[in-house]
Amino acid sequence: MKGQFYSIMIALFTIPILTLIIFYSQTTIPQNIDTNIRSDELKYFSESLEEDLMRFLQINGKRALIAAVNMVITNGKGLDDAPARLIEMLENGTLNGTQPFPDQKNLTTWEKNISDIALNSGFYVEFKNATINVTQNDSFSVLFNATIYLNISDATIKIGILKNMSVAAAVSIEGMEDPLYSIKTNGTIFKTVKASQTNKNTTPLAGVWNLSNLTSDIKYGYYHTSTNGASFLDRLEGNVTLSGKYQPYGLESFVYLPYLIIADLSSSVLDYQYWTNTDGHLLNESKSYDPPLDPVYQWFRIEHLTDDDYGINDLLNQTS
């Protein structure tokens, strides 16, 4: 009888304890705390992907441009489609089917590296419908844009992020070789793109002309923006003048004739005019100059420019 009594008492005492255990095991408070933490981690990881994709575009966009310039210089001819070849480089790590660098870094390897890092953090990442576009950003930079559909999730607590990730990076061309000069001189001239730090226009002061800025542009090969000269992507394709698809981001510089083995002494030395055999005019030496004209003006010629970009139309000798 006593045994039954104690059994009943134990049972009655145990039921509330089991109920309490079941209640606490089903409560959502600890799970909510964990979910909030993981949600924040997921959000930060997603944001870091955009930053990392931008770095990928900046680094590999620069590599792609360097590889493209080297191919043009080596082959002595322009690319068939500069944006398409640059996209190929980013997507596959190849240029016209060849691998220019020992390490084949591309969008696929980037996605795999990100997936591996995500798995180490307990996240699953899936990339879909990746597209890359390339165009001129301005006269002195090329724009690389990537759009990727991102699915990132944590299966253990069933949370995730779905979004279209779009990132753009502008890559400077300053310091790169101008492929057009190599094409047009059969590889005898290698000229680096350097933006001029001065204004094109030259204006007289009390009838006296100071051509110091123009002289520096000629002697040191500085580049200016242009509405006629080929853009950098045009130059990769071997185009001399600005094409419609890259407007209005053209470039122009002066051909330094003493560097040429055989020079055309009658053409304008403004590059897009020189390569199209456009006749140019010498400067009128009877004008007042301070400082005196540099020796470069013994061969410097230029055709009249519609907008008189350099402000020297009035200085051109009409008879020579």
C-alpha positions in Angstrom: 0.0 0.0 0.0 2.9 2.3 1.0 4.6 1.4 -2.3 1.6 2.5 -4.3 1.3 5.7 -2.3 4.9 6.6 -3.0 4.6 5.8 -6.6 1.6 8.0 -6.9 3.4 10.8 -5.1 6.4 10.5 -7.3 4.2 10.5 -10.4 2.4 13.6 -9.2 5.7 15.3 -8.4 7.3 14.4 -11.7 4.5 15.6 -14.0 5.0 19.3 -13.1 8.8 18.9 -13.6 8.3 17.3 -17.1 5.8 20.0 -17.9 8.3 22.7 -16.9 11.1 21.0 -19.0 8.8 20.8 -22.0 7.8 24.4 -21.6 11.3 25.7 -21.5 12.4 23.5 -24.4 9.7 24.9 -26.6 10.2 28.6 -25.6 11.4 30.8 -28.5 13.4 33.3 -26.4 16.9 31.7 -26.9 16.1 30.9 -30.5 15.1 34.5 -31.1 18.4 35.7 -29.7 20.3 33.3 -32.0 18.2 34.2 -35.0 18.8 38.0 -34.5 22.5 37.4 -34.2 22.6 35.2 -37.4 20.3 37.7 -39.2 22.8 40.4 -38.5 25.7 38.2 -39.5 23.9 37.4 -42.8 23.2 41.0 -43.5 26.8 42.0 -42.9 28.1 39.2 -45.0 25.8 40.2 -47.9 27.0 43.8 -47.7 30.6 42.7 -47.6 30.0 40.8 -50.9 29.2 44.0 -52.7 32.4 45.6 -51.4 34.4 42.5 -52.4 32.8 42.4 -55.9 33.8 46.1 -56.4 37.4 45.2 -55.5 37.2 42.3 -57.9 36.1 44.6 -60.7 38.8 47.2 -59.9 41.6 44.8 -59.7 40.6 42.5 -62.5 39.3 45.4 -64.7 42.8 46.8 -64.5 44.4 43.5 -65.3 42.0 43.1 -68.3 43.0 46.5 -69.7 46.7 45.8 -69.3 46.3 42.4 -71.0 44.3 44.0 -73.9 46.9 46.7 -74.4 49.7 44.1 -74.4 47.8 42.0 -77.0 47.3 45.0 -79.3 50.9 46.0 -79.0 52.1 42.4 -79.6 49.9 41.7 -82.6 50.1 45.2 -84.1 46.4 45.4 -84.7 43.3 46.5 -82.7 40.8 44.2 -81.0 37.6 43.2 -82.8 35.4 44.4 -80.0 37.1 45.9 -76.9 34.2 45.6 -74.4 33.5 42.0 -75.5 37.2 41.0 -75.0 37.4 42.8 -71.6 34.2 41.0 -70.5 35.7 37.7 -71.7 38.7 38.4 -69.6 36.7 39.0 -66.4 34.3 36.1 -67.0 36.8 33.4 -68.2 40.3 34.8 -67.6 41.1 34.6 -71.3 41.5 37.1 -74.1 40.6 36.0 -77.5 40.8 32.4 -76.2 44.3 32.8 -74.8 45.3 33.1 -71.1 47.5 36.2 -70.7 48.3 35.6 -67.0 49.5 32.4 -65.2 46.7 32.7 -62.6 43.3 32.4 -64.2 41.4 34.8 -62.0 37.8 35.4 -63.2 34.3 35.8 -62.0 33.8 32.0 -61.6 36.8 31.6 -59.3 35.6 34.7 -57.3 32.2 33.1 -56.8 33.8 29.8 -55.7 36.1 31.6 -53.2 33.1 33.4 -51.8 31.1 30.2 -51.5 34.0 28.5 -49.6 34.2 31.4 -47.2 30.4 31.4 -46.7 30.4 27.7 -45.9 33.0 28.2 -43.2 30.6 30.7 -41.7 27.7 28.4 -42.0 26.1 30.2 -44.9 25.1 28.8 -48.3 25.6 31.1 -51.3 24.3 30.7 -54.8 25.0 33.1 -57.7 22.8 33.2 -60.8 22.5 35.2 -64.0 25.8 37.1 -63.7 26.3 39.7 -66.4 29.2 42.2 -66.9 29.1 45.3 -69.0 32.1 47.5 -70.0 32.0 51.1 -71.4 33.8 54.4 -71.1 33.1 56.1 -67.8 34.8 59.3 -68.9 37.8 60.1 -71.1 40.3 58.8 -68.5 38.5 55.8 -67.1 36.7 52.7 -68.1 33.5 51.5 -66.3 33.1 47.9 -65.3 29.6 47.0 -64.2 28.5 43.6 -62.8 25.0 42.4 -61.9 24.5 39.1 -60.1 21.4 37.5 -58.6 22.4 36.5 -55.1 20.8 33.8 -52.9 22.4 33.6 -49.4 20.9 31.6 -46.6 21.4 29.8 -43.3 19.6 26.5 -43.5 19.8 25.7 -39.7 17.5 28.6 -38.8 15.9 29.0 -42.2 16.7 32.6 -43.0 18.0 34.1 -46.2 18.5 37.0 -48.5 17.5 37.1 -52.2 18.5 40.2 -54.2 20.0 41.5 -57.4 23.5 42.8 -56.6 24.7 45.5 -59.0 28.2 47.0 -58.6 30.2 49.3 -60.7 33.9 50.3 -60.7 35.7 53.0 -62.7 39.2 52.0 -63.6 41.7 54.7 -64.5 43.7 54.4 -67.8 46.3 56.9 -66.7 49.7 55.3 -66.7 48.7 52.8 -69.4 50.2 52.7 -72.8 48.2 54.2 -75.7 47.7 51.2 -78.0 46.9 53.5 -81.0 50.5 54.9 -81.1 52.0 51.4 -81.2 49.6 50.4 -84.0 50.2 53.5 -86.1 54.0 53.5 -85.7 54.5 49.7 -86.1 55.6 49.5 -82.5 58.3 52.2 -82.7 56.5 54.6 -80.3 55.2 53.7 -76.9 53.3 56.5 -75.3 51.8 56.5 -71.8 48.5 58.2 -71.1 49.0 61.2 -68.9 46.2 63.7 -68.3 47.1 67.4 -68.8 46.7 69.4 -65.7 46.2 72.7 -67.6 43.4 74.1 -69.6 43.5 73.8 -73.4 42.7 77.3 -74.2 45.4 80.0 -74.8 44.5 83.6 -74.6 46.7 86.6 -75.2 47.5 89.3 -72.6 47.8 92.8 -74.1 48.5 91.2 -77.5 51.3 88.9 -76.2 50.8 85.2 -76.4 52.1 82.8 -73.7 52.1 79.2 -75.1 53.7 77.5 -72.1 50.8 75.2 -71.5 50.6 74.2 -75.1 54.3 73.7 -75.3 54.2 71.3 -72.3 51.4 69.3 -73.9 53.5 68.9 -77.1 56.8 68.1 -75.4 55.6 65.9 -72.6 52.7 64.1 -74.4 49.9 65.1 -72.2 46.3 64.2 -73.1 43.1 66.2 -73.1 39.5 65.3 -73.4 38.2 65.4 -77.0 35.0 65.4 -79.0 36.8 64.1 -82.1 39.8 62.0 -80.9 39.4 58.3 -80.3 38.4 57.1 -76.8 40.6 54.6 -75.0 38.3 51.7 -76.0 38.4 53.1 -79.6 42.2 53.0 -79.5 42.1 49.4 -78.3 40.1 48.7 -81.5 42.6 50.7 -83.7 40.1 53.5 -84.3 41.6 56.9 -85.0 38.5 59.0 -84.2 35.7 58.9 -81.6 33.0 56.4 -82.5 29.4 56.8 -81.7 29.2 54.0 -79.1 31.8 55.7 -76.9 30.7 59.3 -77.2 31.4 61.8 -75.7 34.5 60.5 -74.1 37.3 61.0 -76.6 41.0 61.7 -76.1 43.6 63.7 -78.0 47.3 64.4 -77.7 50.1 65.7 -80.0 52.3 63.4 -82.0 55.9 64.3 -81.2 57.5 64.2 -84.7 61.2 63.8 -83.6 60.3 60.4 -82.2 59.2 59.1 -85.6 61.6 57.4 -88.0 59.7 58.8 -91.0 57.5 61.9 -90.2 54.8 63.6 -92.2 55.9 67.3 -92.0 52.8 68.7 -93.7 50.1 67.1 -91.5 48.6 68.5 -88.3 50.3 66.8 -85.3 47.0 66.6 -83.3 46.8 62.8 -83.2 43.4 62.2 -84.8 44.3 64.7 -87.5 47.8 63.3 -88.1 46.6 59.7 -88.5 44.0 60.9 -91.0 46.6 62.9 -93.0 44.9 66.2 -92.3 47.1 69.1 -93.5 48.1 71.6 -90.8 49.4 75.1 -90.5 52.5 76.5 -88.8 52.3 79.3 -86.3 52.8 82.8 -87.4 56.2 83.8 -86.0 55.5 87.5 -86.5 53.2 87.5 -83.5 54.4 88.5 -80.0 55.3 85.6 -77.8 56.5 85.6 -74.2 58.3 83.3 -73.5 59.7 83.1 -77.1 58.6 80.2 -79.2 60.1 76.9 -78.3 62.0 75.0 -81.1 59.0 72.5 -81.3 57.1 75.2 -83.2 59.5 74.7 -86.1 57.6 71.6 -87.0 54.3 71.9 -85.0 51.3 72.2 -87.3 47.6 72.1 -86.6 44.5 72.5 -88.6 41.8 75.1 -87.7 39.5 73.7 -85.0 35.8 74.5 -85.3 35.6 75.4 -81.6 39.2 76.8 -81.5 39.8 74.5 -78.5 43.4 75.6 -78.0 42.7 79.3 -78.7 45.3 79.5 -81.5 43.3 79.7 -84.7 44.3 83.4 -85.0 48.0 82.4 -84.7 48.0 80.0 -87.7 49.9 81.0 -90.8 47.5 80.7 -93.7 50.2 80.3 -96.3 52.1 77.5 -94.7 
